[in-house]
Amino acid sequence: MSKALVILHLPFVALALMLLYADRRLYYAEHFVVAMHYFAFALVMVTALVHVYGLAQRVPPLASLSPSVLDWIARSLYVLYAVLMLHRAYRTGWLRAVLSGAVLIAAMVAVNICVYRPVQFVVTLWVATHSAS
């Protein structure tokens, strides 16, 4: 259920991109495509890291690999990819890409806390109360 709700982030992230790059005079839909591209990367990366963790558990030297290590790898890749994506998609300099990447990540965290989690709670509560009857 939670993966299906990730779609809630897209309009807000696209809005943040539109505000960050208002000087580019692009349509909202173009920022939405960039946001979709970023979330596609994020979902593929998470899937790949889950599989890497599963495979690592079968290899004796890597069996002690902590999930927190993969969590930090994922966090680093989110930030790195955001900067690279903004630099490439908006053809901007590295400084602006880094600053915009920081704002983008902050916007995603804010949306996650203020929108995604409350909606996830309500949906989970609704499913739990209606599946029992």
Secondary structure as the mmCIF struct_conf table of DSSP 4:
data_model
#
loop_
_struct_conf.conf_type_id
_struct_conf.id
_struct_conf.beg_label_comp_id
_struct_conf.beg_label_asym_id
_struct_conf.beg_label_seq_id
_struct_conf.end_label_comp_id
_struct_conf.end_label_asym_id
_struct_conf.end_label_seq_id
TURN_TY1_P TURN_TY1_P1 SER A 2 LYS A 3
HELX_RH_3T_P HELX_RH_3T_P1 ALA A 4 LEU A 8
HELX_RH_AL_P HELX_RH_AL_P1 HIS A 9 LEU A 20
TURN_TY1_P TURN_TY1_P2 TYR A 21 TYR A 21
HELX_RH_3T_P HELX_RH_3T_P2 ALA A 22 ARG A 24
HELX_RH_AL_P HELX_RH_AL_P2 TYR A 28 ALA A 56
TURN_TY1_P TURN_TY1_P3 GLN A 57 ARG A 58
BEND BEND1 VAL A 59 VAL A 59
HELX_RH_3T_P HELX_RH_3T_P3 PRO A 60 LEU A 62
TURN_TY1_P TURN_TY1_P4 ALA A 63 SER A 64
HELX_RH_AL_P HELX_RH_AL_P3 PRO A 67 ALA A 89
TURN_TY1_P TURN_TY1_P5 TYR A 90 ARG A 91
HELX_RH_AL_P HELX_RH_AL_P4 TRP A 94 VAL A 111
HELX_RH_PI_P HELX_RH_PI_P1 ASN A 112 TYR A 116
HELX_RH_AL_P HELX_RH_AL_P5 ARG A 117 SER A 131
#
